Each structure stands twice: as structure tokens, then as C-alpha cells.
């Protein structure tokens, strides 16, 4: 792996967890389970207006406004589901980290999808 390649967030055998970090009052890691994100995000006391959602393989991340993400749900398979997403690329698979930020951050969306956000 070169320094330009993304690093995996999860390695083989790691437990299924989600870490909430960044512009939050409390950083924490919890066991990943299906359900709404509103409570989980609320427990972190976010102060930012966006969050970058990272996949476990480290290859994909999408910066999503918090007002949209609060309506998200994690599926049984660990995928982020959002009502009426602006782009299908926001439906991150194998969610492992949610990094709250002030403002939109660079993401791994293709150019044509980035224009939709």
C-alpha cells in the first residue's frame, strides 16, 4: 500500500462497530446495529453541520449534511439508507466511521455525482 492509497478502517476479524468522531462533544465507538442514526448522533452532541461517512475498506467516503444524515438508518448489512438522497453514492456500504465536520469535506464521489450534492 502506498501513502496515496486509502487505509482500511476495518481489518479482517475486527468487530462490527461504528465510531462517531470529529466536531462532537463526545467521541465514541459502539457496536454496529441496524436502526436510526438520530439517537446515535444525538448522543455524540455534534457541533458540525456535515459528516463524512466512511466505508470499512477505506475506499469510499461521502460528506453529507447533518440535517439529512439525522434521518438516516443503518441496515442489517451495515449500509446507510437515507430518504430521497441527492445521490445514490450517499448510501455508503459497510459504515464504520462518521466524522462530524464544520462544512462539507472532500469525498470520493465521482465528479458527476459530486455535482448533485
Phi and psi in radians as a Rosetta constraint file:
Dihedral C 1 N 2 CA 2 C 2 CIRCULARHARMONIC -1.506 0.35
Dihedral N 2 CA 2 C 2 N 3 CIRCULARHARMONIC 2.952 0.35
Dihedral C 2 N 3 CA 3 C 3 CIRCULARHARMONIC -1.173 0.35
Dihedral N 3 CA 3 C 3 N 4 CIRCULARHARMONIC -0.331 0.35
Dihedral C 3 N 4 CA 4 C 4 CIRCULARHARMONIC -1.455 0.35
Dihedral N 4 CA 4 C 4 N 5 CIRCULARHARMONIC -0.271 0.35
Dihedral C 4 N 5 CA 5 C 5 CIRCULARHARMONIC -1.444 0.35
Dihedral N 5 CA 5 C 5 N 6 CIRCULARHARMONIC 2.506 0.35
Dihedral C 5 N 6 CA 6 C 6 CIRCULARHARMONIC -1.146 0.35
Dihedral N 6 CA 6 C 6 N 7 CIRCULARHARMONIC 2.605 0.35
Dihedral C 6 N 7 CA 7 C 7 CIRCULARHARMONIC -1.686 0.35
Dihedral N 7 CA 7 C 7 N 8 CIRCULARHARMONIC 2.414 0.35
Dihedral C 7 N 8 CA 8 C 8 CIRCULARHARMONIC -1.101 0.35
Dihedral N 8 CA 8 C 8 N 9 CIRCULARHARMONIC 2.450 0.35
Dihedral C 8 N 9 CA 9 C 9 CIRCULARHARMONIC -1.432 0.35
Dihedral N 9 CA 9 C 9 N 10 CIRCULARHARMONIC -0.599 0.35
Dihedral C 9 N 10 CA 10 C 10 CIRCULARHARMONIC -2.071 0.35
Dihedral N 10 CA 10 C 10 N 11 CIRCULARHARMONIC 2.428 0.35
Dihedral C 10 N 11 CA 11 C 11 CIRCULARHARMONIC -1.914 0.35
Dihedral N 11 CA 11 C 11 N 12 CIRCULARHARMONIC 2.805 0.35
Dihedral C 11 N 12 CA 12 C 12 CIRCULARHARMONIC -0.942 0.35
Dihedral N 12 CA 12 C 12 N 13 CIRCULARHARMONIC 2.298 0.35
Dihedral C 12 N 13 CA 13 C 13 CIRCULARHARMONIC 1.574 0.35
Dihedral N 13 CA 13 C 13 N 14 CIRCULARHARMONIC -0.189 0.35
Dihedral C 13 N 14 CA 14 C 14 CIRCULARHARMONIC -1.155 0.35
Dihedral N 14 CA 14 C 14 N 15 CIRCULARHARMONIC 2.599 0.35
Dihedral C 14 N 15 CA 15 C 15 CIRCULARHARMONIC -1.219 0.35
Dihedral N 15 CA 15 C 15 N 16 CIRCULARHARMONIC 2.755 0.35
Dihedral C 15 N 16 CA 16 C 16 CIRCULARHARMONIC -1.353 0.35
Dihedral N 16 CA 16 C 16 N 17 CIRCULARHARMONIC 1.821 0.35
Dihedral C 16 N 17 CA 17 C 17 CIRCULARHARMONIC -2.344 0.35
Dihedral N 17 CA 17 C 17 N 18 CIRCULARHARMONIC 2.835 0.35
Dihedral C 17 N 18 CA 18 C 18 CIRCULARHARMONIC -2.232 0.35
Dihedral N 18 CA 18 C 18 N 19 CIRCULARHARMONIC 2.288 0.35
Dihedral C 18 N 19 CA 19 C 19 CIRCULARHARMONIC -1.843 0.35
Dihedral N 19 CA 19 C 19 N 20 CIRCULARHARMONIC 2.280 0.35
Dihedral C 19 N 20 CA 20 C 20 CIRCULARHARMONIC -1.854 0.35
Dihedral N 20 CA 20 C 20 N 21 CIRCULARHARMONIC 2.147 0.35
Dihedral C 20 N 21 CA 21 C 21 CIRCULARHARMONIC -2.557 0.35
Dihedral N 21 CA 21 C 21 N 22 CIRCULARHARMONIC -3.042 0.35
Dihedral C 21 N 22 CA 22 C 22 CIRCULARHARMONIC 1.614 0.35
Dihedral N 22 CA 22 C 22 N 23 CIRCULARHARMONIC -2.322 0.35
Dihedral C 22 N 23 CA 23 C 23 CIRCULARHARMONIC -1.396 0.35
Dihedral N 23 CA 23 C 23 N 24 CIRCULARHARMONIC 1.249 0.35
Dihedral C 23 N 24 CA 24 C 24 CIRCULARHARMONIC -2.332 0.35
Dihedral N 24 CA 24 C 24 N 25 CIRCULARHARMONIC 2.746 0.35
Dihedral C 24 N 25 CA 25 C 25 CIRCULARHARMONIC -1.322 0.35
Dihedral N 25 CA 25 C 25 N 26 CIRCULARHARMONIC -0.412 0.35
Dihedral C 25 N 26 CA 26 C 26 CIRCULARHARMONIC -2.562 0.35
Dihedral N 26 CA 26 C 26 N 27 CIRCULARHARMONIC 2.073 0.35
Dihedral C 26 N 27 CA 27 C 27 CIRCULARHARMONIC -1.529 0.35
Dihedral N 27 CA 27 C 27 N 28 CIRCULARHARMONIC 2.362 0.35
Dihedral C 27 N 28 CA 28 C 28 CIRCULARHARMONIC -2.747 0.35
Dihedral N 28 CA 28 C 28 N 29 CIRCULARHARMONIC 2.864 0.35
Dihedral C 28 N 29 CA 29 C 29 CIRCULARHARMONIC -2.145 0.35
Dihedral N 29 CA 29 C 29 N 30 CIRCULARHARMONIC 2.329 0.35
Dihedral C 29 N 30 CA 30 C 30 CIRCULARHARMONIC -2.266 0.35
Dihedral N 30 CA 30 C 30 N 31 CIRCULARHARMONIC 2.761 0.35
Dihedral C 30 N 31 CA 31 C 31 CIRCULARHARMONIC -1.103 0.35
Dihedral N 31 CA 31 C 31 N 32 CIRCULARHARMONIC 2.317 0.35
Dihedral C 31 N 32 CA 32 C 32 CIRCULARHARMONIC -1.281 0.35
Dihedral N 32 CA 32 C 32 N 33 CIRCULARHARMONIC 2.218 0.35
Dihedral C 32 N 33 CA 33 C 33 CIRCULARHARMONIC -2.480 0.35
Dihedral N 33 CA 33 C 33 N 34 CIRCULARHARMONIC 2.665 0.35
Dihedral C 33 N 34 CA 34 C 34 CIRCULARHARMONIC -1.168 0.35
Dihedral N 34 CA 34 C 34 N 35 CIRCULARHARMONIC 2.584 0.35
Dihedral C 34 N 35 CA 35 C 35 CIRCULARHARMONIC 2.547 0.35
Dihedral N 35 CA 35 C 35 N 36 CIRCULARHARMONIC 3.120 0.35
Dihedral C 35 N 36 CA 36 C 36 CIRCULARHARMONIC -1.226 0.35
Dihedral N 36 CA 36 C 36 N 37 CIRCULARHARMONIC 2.597 0.35
Dihedral C 36 N 37 CA 37 C 37 CIRCULARHARMONIC -1.505 0.35
Dihedral N 37 CA 37 C 37 N 38 CIRCULARHARMONIC -0.293 0.35
Dihedral C 37 N 38 CA 38 C 38 CIRCULARHARMONIC -0.952 0.35
Dihedral N 38 CA 38 C 38 N 39 CIRCULARHARMONIC -0.815 0.35
Dihedral C 38 N 39 CA 39 C 39 CIRCULARHARMONIC -1.176 0.35
Dihedral N 39 CA 39 C 39 N 40 CIRCULARHARMONIC -0.790 0.35
Dihedral C 39 N 40 CA 40 C 40 CIRCULARHARMONIC -1.046 0.35
Dihedral N 40 CA 40 C 40 N 41 CIRCULARHARMONIC -0.804 0.35
Dihedral C 40 N 41 CA 41 C 41 CIRCULARHARMONIC -1.152 0.35
Dihedral N 41 CA 41 C 41 N 42 CIRCULARHARMONIC -0.693 0.35
Dihedral C 41 N 42 CA 42 C 42 CIRCULARHARMONIC -1.070 0.35
Dihedral N 42 CA 42 C 42 N 43 CIRCULARHARMONIC -0.675 0.35
Dihedral C 42 N 43 CA 43 C 43 CIRCULARHARMONIC -1.110 0.35
Dihedral N 43 CA 43 C 43 N 44 CIRCULARHARMONIC -0.447 0.35
Dihedral C 43 N 44 CA 44 C 44 CIRCULARHARMONIC -1.436 0.35
Dihedral N 44 CA 44 C 44 N 45 CIRCULARHARMONIC -0.231 0.35
Dihedral C 44 N 45 CA 45 C 45 CIRCULARHARMONIC 0.941 0.35
Dihedral N 45 CA 45 C 45 N 46 CIRCULARHARMONIC 1.063 0.35
Dihedral C 45 N 46 CA 46 C 46 CIRCULARHARMONIC -1.153 0.35
Dihedral N 46 CA 46 C 46 N 47 CIRCULARHARMONIC 2.509 0.35
Dihedral C 46 N 47 CA 47 C 47 CIRCULARHARMONIC -1.985 0.35
Dihedral N 47 CA 47 C 47 N 48 CIRCULARHARMONIC -0.149 0.35
Dihedral C 47 N 48 CA 48 C 48 CIRCULARHARMONIC -1.571 0.35
Dihedral N 48 CA 48 C 48 N 49 CIRCULARHARMONIC 2.956 0.35
Dihedral C 48 N 49 CA 49 C 49 CIRCULARHARMONIC -1.849 0.35
Dihedral N 49 CA 49 C 49 N 50 CIRCULARHARMONIC -0.060 0.35
Dihedral C 49 N 50 CA 50 C 50 CIRCULARHARMONIC -2.370 0.35
Dihedral N 50 CA 50 C 50 N 51 CIRCULARHARMONIC 2.903 0.35
Dihedral C 50 N 51 CA 51 C 51 CIRCULARHARMONIC -2.534 0.35
Dihedral N 51 CA 51 C 51 N 52 CIRCULARHARMONIC 2.416 0.35
Dihedral C 51 N 52 CA 52 C 52 CIRCULARHARMONIC -1.694 0.35
Dihedral N 52 CA 52 C 52 N 53 CIRCULARHARMONIC 2.089 0.35
Dihedral C 52 N 53 CA 53 C 53 CIRCULARHARMONIC -1.699 0.35
Dihedral N 53 CA 53 C 53 N 54 CIRCULARHARMONIC 2.162 0.35
Dihedral C 53 N 54 CA 54 C 54 CIRCULARHARMONIC -1.886 0.35
Dihedral N 54 CA 54 C 54 N 55 CIRCULARHARMONIC 2.437 0.35
Dihedral C 54 N 55 CA 55 C 55 CIRCULARHARMONIC -1.428 0.35
Dihedral N 55 CA 55 C 55 N 56 CIRCULARHARMONIC 2.765 0.35
Dihedral C 55 N 56 CA 56 C 56 CIRCULARHARMONIC -1.125 0.35
Dihedral N 56 CA 56 C 56 N 57 CIRCULARHARMONIC -0.507 0.35
Dihedral C 56 N 57 CA 57 C 57 CIRCULARHARMONIC -1.417 0.35
Dihedral N 57 CA 57 C 57 N 58 CIRCULARHARMONIC -0.101 0.35
Dihedral C 57 N 58 CA 58 C 58 CIRCULARHARMONIC 1.339 0.35
Dihedral N 58 CA 58 C 58 N 59 CIRCULARHARMONIC 0.015 0.35
Dihedral C 58 N 59 CA 59 C 59 CIRCULARHARMONIC -1.531 0.35
Dihedral N 59 CA 59 C 59 N 60 CIRCULARHARMONIC -0.311 0.35
Dihedral C 59 N 60 CA 60 C 60 CIRCULARHARMONIC -2.319 0.35
Dihedral N 60 CA 60 C 60 N 61 CIRCULARHARMONIC 2.380 0.35
Dihedral C 60 N 61 CA 61 C 61 CIRCULARHARMONIC -2.678 0.35
Dihedral N 61 CA 61 C 61 N 62 CIRCULARHARMONIC 2.497 0.35
Dihedral C 61 N 62 CA 62 C 62 CIRCULARHARMONIC -2.318 0.35
Dihedral N 62 CA 62 C 62 N 63 CIRCULARHARMONIC 2.309 0.35
Dihedral C 62 N 63 CA 63 C 63 CIRCULARHARMONIC -1.581 0.35
Dihedral N 63 CA 63 C 63 N 64 CIRCULARHARMONIC 2.074 0.35
Dihedral C 63 N 64 CA 64 C 64 CIRCULARHARMONIC -2.177 0.35
Dihedral N 64 CA 64 C 64 N 65 CIRCULARHARMONIC 2.369 0.35
Dihedral C 64 N 65 CA 65 C 65 CIRCULARHARMONIC -1.034 0.35
Dihedral N 65 CA 65 C 65 N 66 CIRCULARHARMONIC 2.445 0.35
Dihedral C 65 N 66 CA 66 C 66 CIRCULARHARMONIC -1.050 0.35
Dihedral N 66 CA 66 C 66 N 67 CIRCULARHARMONIC -0.621 0.35
Dihedral C 66 N 67 CA 67 C 67 CIRCULARHARMONIC -1.155 0.35
Dihedral N 67 CA 67 C 67 N 68 CIRCULARHARMONIC -0.391 0.35
Dihedral C 67 N 68 CA 68 C 68 CIRCULARHARMONIC -1.485 0.35
Dihedral N 68 CA 68 C 68 N 69 CIRCULARHARMONIC -0.806 0.35
Dihedral C 68 N 69 CA 69 C 69 CIRCULARHARMONIC -1.075 0.35
Dihedral N 69 CA 69 C 69 N 70 CIRCULARHARMONIC -0.592 0.35
Dihedral C 69 N 70 CA 70 C 70 CIRCULARHARMONIC -1.026 0.35
Dihedral N 70 CA 70 C 70 N 71 CIRCULARHARMONIC -0.384 0.35
Dihedral C 70 N 71 CA 71 C 71 CIRCULARHARMONIC -1.623 0.35
Dihedral N 71 CA 71 C 71 N 72 CIRCULARHARMONIC 0.067 0.35
Dihedral C 71 N 72 CA 72 C 72 CIRCULARHARMONIC -1.348 0.35
Dihedral N 72 CA 72 C 72 N 73 CIRCULARHARMONIC 2.792 0.35
Dihedral C 72 N 73 CA 73 C 73 CIRCULARHARMONIC -2.354 0.35
Dihedral N 73 CA 73 C 73 N 74 CIRCULARHARMONIC 2.446 0.35
Dihedral C 73 N 74 CA 74 C 74 CIRCULARHARMONIC -1.632 0.35
Dihedral N 74 CA 74 C 74 N 75 CIRCULARHARMONIC 2.223 0.35
Dihedral C 74 N 75 CA 75 C 75 CIRCULARHARMONIC -1.399 0.35
Dihedral N 75 CA 75 C 75 N 76 CIRCULARHARMONIC 3.029 0.35
Dihedral C 75 N 76 CA 76 C 76 CIRCULARHARMONIC -0.982 0.35
Dihedral N 76 CA 76 C 76 N 77 CIRCULARHARMONIC -0.576 0.35
Dihedral C 76 N 77 CA 77 C 77 CIRCULARHARMONIC -1.499 0.35
Dihedral N 77 CA 77 C 77 N 78 CIRCULARHARMONIC -0.033 0.35
Dihedral C 77 N 78 CA 78 C 78 CIRCULARHARMONIC 1.553 0.35
Dihedral N 78 CA 78 C 78 N 79 CIRCULARHARMONIC 0.257 0.35
Dihedral C 78 N 79 CA 79 C 79 CIRCULARHARMONIC -1.604 0.35
Dihedral N 79 CA 79 C 79 N 80 CIRCULARHARMONIC 2.487 0.35
Dihedral C 79 N 80 CA 80 C 80 CIRCULARHARMONIC -1.396 0.35
Dihedral N 80 CA 80 C 80 N 81 CIRCULARHARMONIC 2.190 0.35
Dihedral C 80 N 81 CA 81 C 81 CIRCULARHARMONIC -2.000 0.35
Dihedral N 81 CA 81 C 81 N 82 CIRCULARHARMONIC 2.333 0.35
Dihedral C 81 N 82 CA 82 C 82 CIRCULARHARMONIC -2.243 0.35
Dihedral N 82 CA 82 C 82 N 83 CIRCULARHARMONIC 2.474 0.35
Dihedral C 82 N 83 CA 83 C 83 CIRCULARHARMONIC -1.263 0.35
Dihedral N 83 CA 83 C 83 N 84 CIRCULARHARMONIC 2.230 0.35
Dihedral C 83 N 84 CA 84 C 84 CIRCULARHARMONIC 0.881 0.35
Dihedral N 84 CA 84 C 84 N 85 CIRCULARHARMONIC 0.991 0.35
Dihedral C 84 N 85 CA 85 C 85 CIRCULARHARMONIC -1.139 0.35
Dihedral N 85 CA 85 C 85 N 86 CIRCULARHARMONIC 2.545 0.35
Dihedral C 85 N 86 CA 86 C 86 CIRCULARHARMONIC -1.142 0.35
Dihedral N 86 CA 86 C 86 N 87 CIRCULARHARMONIC -0.470 0.35
Dihedral C 86 N 87 CA 87 C 87 CIRCULARHARMONIC -2.559 0.35
Dihedral N 87 CA 87 C 87 N 88 CIRCULARHARMONIC 2.544 0.35
Dihedral C 87 N 88 CA 88 C 88 CIRCULARHARMONIC -1.128 0.35
Dihedral N 88 CA 88 C 88 N 89 CIRCULARHARMONIC -0.368 0.35
Dihedral C 88 N 89 CA 89 C 89 CIRCULARHARMONIC -1.174 0.35
Dihedral N 89 CA 89 C 89 N 90 CIRCULARHARMONIC -0.279 0.35
Dihedral C 89 N 90 CA 90 C 90 CIRCULARHARMONIC -1.287 0.35
Dihedral N 90 CA 90 C 90 N 91 CIRCULARHARMONIC -0.228 0.35
Dihedral C 90 N 91 CA 91 C 91 CIRCULARHARMONIC -1.502 0.35
Dihedral N 91 CA 91 C 91 N 92 CIRCULARHARMONIC 1.201 0.35
Dihedral C 91 N 92 CA 92 C 92 CIRCULARHARMONIC -1.102 0.35
Dihedral N 92 CA 92 C 92 N 93 CIRCULARHARMONIC 2.343 0.35
Dihedral C 92 N 93 CA 93 C 93 CIRCULARHARMONIC -1.593 0.35
Dihedral N 93 CA 93 C 93 N 94 CIRCULARHARMONIC 2.653 0.35
Dihedral C 93 N 94 CA 94 C 94 CIRCULARHARMONIC 0.919 0.35
Dihedral N 94 CA 94 C 94 N 95 CIRCULARHARMONIC 0.944 0.35
Dihedral C 94 N 95 CA 95 C 95 CIRCULARHARMONIC -1.061 0.35
Dihedral N 95 CA 95 C 95 N 96 CIRCULARHARMONIC 2.229 0.35
Dihedral C 95 N 96 CA 96 C 96 CIRCULARHARMONIC -2.207 0.35
Dihedral N 96 CA 96 C 96 N 97 CIRCULARHARMONIC -0.462 0.35
Dihedral C 96 N 97 CA 97 C 97 CIRCULARHARMONIC -2.527 0.35
Dihedral N 97 CA 97 C 97 N 98 CIRCULARHARMONIC 2.430 0.35
Dihedral C 97 N 98 CA 98 C 98 CIRCULARHARMONIC -2.171 0.35
Dihedral N 98 CA 98 C 98 N 99 CIRCULARHARMONIC 1.959 0.35
Dihedral C 98 N 99 CA 99 C 99 CIRCULARHARMONIC -1.866 0.35
Dihedral N 99 CA 99 C 99 N 100 CIRCULARHARMONIC 1.872 0.35
Dihedral C 99 N 100 CA 100 C 100 CIRCULARHARMONIC -1.294 0.35
Dihedral N 100 CA 100 C 100 N 101 CIRCULARHARMONIC 2.366 0.35
Dihedral C 100 N 101 CA 101 C 101 CIRCULARHARMONIC -2.361 0.35
Dihedral N 101 CA 101 C 101 N 102 CIRCULARHARMONIC 2.822 0.35
Dihedral C 101 N 102 CA 102 C 102 CIRCULARHARMONIC -1.634 0.35
Dihedral N 102 CA 102 C 102 N 103 CIRCULARHARMONIC 1.866 0.35
Dihedral C 102 N 103 CA 103 C 103 CIRCULARHARMONIC 1.560 0.35
Dihedral N 103 CA 103 C 103 N 104 CIRCULARHARMONIC 2.842 0.35
Dihedral C 103 N 104 CA 104 C 104 CIRCULARHARMONIC -1.225 0.35
Dihedral N 104 CA 104 C 104 N 105 CIRCULARHARMONIC 2.453 0.35
Dihedral C 104 N 105 CA 105 C 105 CIRCULARHARMONIC -1.952 0.35
Dihedral N 105 CA 105 C 105 N 106 CIRCULARHARMONIC 2.804 0.35
Dihedral C 105 N 106 CA 106 C 106 CIRCULARHARMONIC -1.022 0.35
Dihedral N 106 CA 106 C 106 N 107 CIRCULARHARMONIC 2.501 0.35
Dihedral C 106 N 107 CA 107 C 107 CIRCULARHARMONIC -2.306 0.35
Dihedral N 107 CA 107 C 107 N 108 CIRCULARHARMONIC -3.118 0.35
Dihedral C 107 N 108 CA 108 C 108 CIRCULARHARMONIC -1.735 0.35
Dihedral N 108 CA 108 C 108 N 109 CIRCULARHARMONIC 0.311 0.35
Dihedral C 108 N 109 CA 109 C 109 CIRCULARHARMONIC -1.192 0.35
Dihedral N 109 CA 109 C 109 N 110 CIRCULARHARMONIC 2.498 0.35
Dihedral C 109 N 110 CA 110 C 110 CIRCULARHARMONIC -1.081 0.35
Dihedral N 110 CA 110 C 110 N 111 CIRCULARHARMONIC 2.676 0.35
Dihedral C 110 N 111 CA 111 C 111 CIRCULARHARMONIC -0.858 0.35
Dihedral N 111 CA 111 C 111 N 112 CIRCULARHARMONIC -0.816 0.35
Dihedral C 111 N 112 CA 112 C 112 CIRCULARHARMONIC -1.140 0.35
Dihedral N 112 CA 112 C 112 N 113 CIRCULARHARMONIC -0.546 0.35
Dihedral C 112 N 113 CA 113 C 113 CIRCULARHARMONIC -1.390 0.35
Dihedral N 113 CA 113 C 113 N 114 CIRCULARHARMONIC -0.628 0.35
Dihedral C 113 N 114 CA 114 C 114 CIRCULARHARMONIC -1.043 0.35
Dihedral N 114 CA 114 C 114 N 115 CIRCULARHARMONIC -0.611 0.35
Dihedral C 114 N 115 CA 115 C 115 CIRCULARHARMONIC -1.125 0.35
Dihedral N 115 CA 115 C 115 N 116 CIRCULARHARMONIC -0.423 0.35
Dihedral C 115 N 116 CA 116 C 116 CIRCULARHARMONIC -1.341 0.35
Dihedral N 116 CA 116 C 116 N 117 CIRCULARHARMONIC -0.336 0.35
